[in-house]
């Protein structure tokens, strides 16, 4: 039996009644098959496929986390498989009722064990579940994000505990420094971090050099500008100024000596 049989012939969609009915029929068939029967794997695979929407429904509760939704669905699918392997139809419980806590538990365990960016005390982990649930309910009720006193009053716990839980909840929200931020025009966090400008160390030196350069005679200042700002060689400078290269070399040595010592120019 294939999951394609779930699709309505008129609109091609799956209805909840179809899923529940087929799930029940598949479990009945699974119970009839001996453990070594090859058909068991096909029936089990069909049960997994038709109940994936239940996993996606459970995963939406964690859409505010930084993990990709498909990763959460994969983790939830593990919970679904465990639920299928443990489910006993003879107890009279609907499979979604039985499976949903198992799926949610698997996802929560994944976040608890693998995603947190810092260690959070067990008491806060358990209290965070209540706080996050209260935040969702109050958000729906008031149409806005609830305040700390409102959450504390709803759960009848101290405001300090609520604040501690909110801080602990932020341990879930790690993000890569290279991840693009939609509200920042696609820039990654790394692009917006400050950095040490290596040129800052030269600010004072540049200011001192500028102060000394203005004290040079026009000819000597021009030689410095041609050599270090226009990047001309001594030979090119001698051609530009109409003097010998040897004279240019002597002038450069004299000028640089004065600039290094910080002394004023003397003719």
TORLUM-912170 format. One record per residue (C-alpha): residue number from 1; x, y, z. Coordinates in steps of 0.1 Angstrom, whole numbers, always signed. Layout:
<sites>
(site NUM, (X, Y, Z)),
...
</sites>
This chain:
<sites>
(site 1, (+0, +0, +0)),
(site 2, (+15, +33, -10)),
(site 3, (+11, +68, +6)),
(site 4, (-1, +81, -28)),
(site 5, (-34, +65, -19)),
(site 6, (-39, +94, +5)),
(site 7, (-44, +119, -22)),
(site 8, (-79, +131, -29)),
(site 9, (-88, +123, -65)),
(site 10, (-104, +158, -70)),
(site 11, (-79, +182, -56)),
(site 12, (-48, +160, -50)),
(site 13, (-45, +169, -13)),
(site 14, (-43, +147, +18)),
(site 15, (-70, +149, +44)),
(site 16, (-66, +142, +81)),
(site 17, (-92, +114, +79)),
(site 18, (-72, +97, +52)),
(site 19, (-40, +99, +72)),
(site 20, (-56, +86, +104)),
(site 21, (-73, +58, +86)),
(site 22, (-43, +47, +66)),
(site 23, (-21, +49, +97)),
(site 24, (-45, +26, +115)),
(site 25, (-46, +1, +86)),
(site 26, (-8, +1, +83)),
(site 27, (-4, -6, +120)),
(site 28, (-29, -34, +118)),
(site 29, (-9, -49, +89)),
(site 30, (+24, -44, +107)),
(site 31, (+10, -64, +137)),
(site 32, (+1, -92, +114)),
(site 33, (+35, -96, +99)),
(site 34, (+62, -117, +115)),
(site 35, (+94, -99, +125)),
(site 36, (+114, -114, +97)),
(site 37, (+89, -106, +69)),
(site 38, (+104, -84, +41)),
(site 39, (+71, -65, +39)),
(site 40, (+75, -51, +74)),
(site 41, (+101, -26, +61)),
(site 42, (+78, -14, +34)),
(site 43, (+49, -9, +58)),
(site 44, (+71, +9, +82)),
(site 45, (+85, +32, +55)),
(site 46, (+49, +40, +45)),
(site 47, (+40, +49, +81)),
(site 48, (+70, +72, +83)),
(site 49, (+61, +89, +50)),
(site 50, (+25, +96, +57)),
(site 51, (+32, +110, +92)),
(site 52, (+60, +134, +82)),
(site 53, (+35, +163, +82)),
(site 54, (+32, +156, +120)),
(site 55, (+69, +161, +123)),
(site 56, (+68, +193, +104)),
(site 57, (+39, +205, +126)),
(site 58, (+60, +198, +157)),
(site 59, (+91, +215, +141)),
(site 60, (+72, +248, +136)),
(site 61, (+73, +252, +174)),
(site 62, (+110, +258, +171)),
(site 63, (+110, +281, +141)),
(site 64, (+124, +310, +162)),
(site 65, (+156, +290, +168)),
(site 66, (+187, +296, +147)),
(site 67, (+188, +260, +134)),
(site 68, (+176, +253, +98)),
(site 69, (+141, +240, +97)),
(site 70, (+151, +210, +77)),
(site 71, (+176, +200, +103)),
(site 72, (+149, +202, +130)),
(site 73, (+126, +181, +108)),
(site 74, (+153, +154, +104)),
(site 75, (+157, +152, +142)),
(site 76, (+119, +151, +147)),
(site 77, (+118, +122, +121)),
(site 78, (+140, +102, +145)),
(site 79, (+114, +107, +172)),
(site 80, (+87, +97, +147)),
(site 81, (+105, +64, +139)),
(site 82, (+109, +56, +176)),
(site 83, (+72, +63, +181)),
(site 84, (+63, +39, +153)),
(site 85, (+85, +12, +167)),
(site 86, (+70, +15, +202)),
(site 87, (+34, +22, +194)),
(site 88, (+8, -4, +205)),
(site 89, (-26, +1, +187)),
(site 90, (-43, -23, +211)),
(site 91, (-42, +4, +238)),
(site 92, (-68, +24, +220)),
(site 93, (-47, +56, +217)),
(site 94, (-46, +76, +185)),
(site 95, (-11, +74, +169)),
(site 96, (-6, +113, +166)),
(site 97, (-15, +116, +203)),
(site 98, (+12, +91, +212)),
(site 99, (+38, +102, +187)),
(site 100, (+38, +140, +192)),
(site 101, (+53, +140, +227)),
(site 102, (+80, +116, +214)),
(site 103, (+88, +138, +184)),
(site 104, (+89, +170, +205)),
(site 105, (+111, +153, +231)),
(site 106, (+136, +143, +205)),
(site 107, (+138, +178, +191)),
(site 108, (+141, +193, +226)),
(site 109, (+168, +168, +235)),
(site 110, (+187, +178, +203)),
(site 111, (+187, +215, +213)),
(site 112, (+196, +207, +249)),
(site 113, (+225, +185, +240)),
(site 114, (+239, +199, +208)),
(site 115, (+228, +235, +202)),
(site 116, (+233, +255, +234)),
(site 117, (+262, +279, +233)),
(site 118, (+267, +279, +271)),
(site 119, (+259, +255, +300)),
(site 120, (+225, +262, +315)),
(site 121, (+214, +247, +349)),
(site 122, (+189, +220, +346)),
(site 123, (+163, +239, +367)),
(site 124, (+164, +268, +342)),
(site 125, (+162, +244, +313)),
(site 126, (+129, +230, +327)),
(site 127, (+116, +264, +337)),
(site 128, (+124, +278, +303)),
(site 129, (+99, +254, +288)),
(site 130, (+72, +269, +309)),
(site 131, (+83, +305, +303)),
(site 132, (+85, +300, +265)),
(site 133, (+50, +285, +265)),
(site 134, (+36, +314, +286)),
(site 135, (+52, +339, +262)),
(site 136, (+35, +323, +232)),
(site 137, (+1, +323, +250)),
(site 138, (+5, +359, +262)),
(site 139, (+16, +371, +228)),
(site 140, (-16, +356, +213)),
(site 141, (-37, +371, +240)),
(site 142, (-23, +407, +240)),
(site 143, (-11, +408, +204)),
(site 144, (+24, +418, +214)),
(site 145, (+54, +404, +232)),
(site 146, (+47, +401, +269)),
(site 147, (+67, +419, +296)),
(site 148, (+86, +402, +324)),
(site 149, (+60, +411, +351)),
(site 150, (+32, +397, +329)),
(site 151, (+51, +364, +324)),
(site 152, (+59, +362, +361)),
(site 153, (+23, +368, +371)),
(site 154, (+11, +342, +346)),
(site 155, (+34, +315, +360)),
(site 156, (+33, +328, +396)),
(site 157, (+71, +328, +398)),
(site 158, (+95, +356, +408)),
(site 159, (+105, +381, +380)),
(site 160, (+141, +373, +387)),
(site 161, (+135, +337, +376)),
(site 162, (+118, +349, +344)),
(site 163, (+148, +371, +336)),
(site 164, (+172, +342, +343)),
(site 165, (+152, +320, +319)),
(site 166, (+152, +346, +292)),
(site 167, (+190, +349, +295)),
(site 168, (+192, +311, +294)),
(site 169, (+170, +310, +264)),
(site 170, (+194, +331, +245)),
(site 171, (+218, +301, +246)),
(site 172, (+197, +286, +219)),
(site 173, (+202, +315, +194)),
(site 174, (+238, +310, +182)),
(site 175, (+244, +322, +147)),
(site 176, (+274, +320, +124)),
(site 177, (+294, +352, +120)),
(site 178, (+292, +345, +83)),
(site 179, (+255, +341, +82)),
(site 180, (+237, +369, +63)),
(site 181, (+212, +390, +82)),
(site 182, (+180, +398, +63)),
(site 183, (+173, +430, +83)),
(site 184, (+208, +443, +77)),
(site 185, (+206, +442, +39)),
(site 186, (+222, +408, +36)),
(site 187, (+254, +417, +55)),
(site 188, (+269, +390, +77)),
(site 189, (+276, +396, +113)),
(site 190, (+313, +395, +106)),
(site 191, (+309, +424, +81)),
(site 192, (+296, +446, +109)),
(site 193, (+321, +438, +136)),
(site 194, (+347, +465, +145)),
(site 195, (+383, +459, +139)),
(site 196, (+416, +474, +149)),
(site 197, (+429, +499, +123)),
(site 198, (+466, +493, +119)),
(site 199, (+469, +528, +105)),
(site 200, (+459, +544, +138)),
(site 201, (+494, +538, +151)),
(site 202, (+508, +561, +124)),
(site 203, (+485, +590, +130)),
(site 204, (+508, +608, +153)),
(site 205, (+538, +601, +131)),
(site 206, (+520, +615, +101)),
(site 207, (+510, +646, +120)),
(site 208, (+546, +652, +131)),
(site 209, (+559, +647, +95)),
(site 210, (+533, +671, +82)),
(site 211, (+544, +697, +107)),
(site 212, (+580, +693, +97)),
(site 213, (+574, +693, +60)),
(site 214, (+558, +727, +61)),
(site 215, (+590, +741, +76)),
(site 216, (+611, +729, +47)),
(site 217, (+622, +753, +19)),
(site 218, (+601, +750, -13)),
(site 219, (+629, +731, -32)),
(site 220, (+635, +705, -4)),
(site 221, (+598, +700, +2)),
(site 222, (+593, +693, -35)),
(site 223, (+621, +668, -35)),
(site 224, (+604, +649, -6)),
(site 225, (+571, +650, -24)),
(site 226, (+586, +637, -57)),
(site 227, (+605, +609, -39)),
(site 228, (+579, +596, -14)),
(site 229, (+545, +607, -28)),
(site 230, (+551, +606, -66)),
(site 231, (+575, +576, -61)),
(site 232, (+601, +590, -85)),
(site 233, (+637, +577, -85)),
(site 234, (+666, +599, -77)),
(site 235, (+675, +599, -114)),
(site 236, (+640, +610, -124)),
(site 237, (+641, +638, -97)),
(site 238, (+674, +651, -110)),
(site 239, (+659, +653, -145)),
(site 240, (+628, +670, -131)),
(site 241, (+647, +696, -112)),
(site 242, (+677, +701, -135)),
(site 243, (+704, +690, -110)),
(site 244, (+728, +661, -107)),
(site 245, (+717, +629, -92)),
(site 246, (+745, +631, -67)),
(site 247, (+732, +665, -55)),
(site 248, (+697, +651, -52)),
(site 249, (+711, +622, -31)),
(site 250, (+730, +646, -8)),
(site 251, (+699, +667, -3)),
(site 252, (+677, +638, +4)),
(site 253, (+701, +625, +30)),
(site 254, (+702, +659, +47)),
(site 255, (+665, +664, +46)),
(site 256, (+657, +630, +60)),
(site 257, (+682, +634, +88)),
(site 258, (+665, +666, +98)),
(site 259, (+631, +650, +97)),
(site 260, (+642, +621, +118)),
(site 261, (+656, +642, +145)),
(site 262, (+627, +666, +144)),
(site 263, (+650, +697, +141)),
(site 264, (+640, +728, +122)),
(site 265, (+656, +734, +88)),
(site 266, (+689, +754, +88)),
(site 267, (+704, +767, +56)),
</sites>
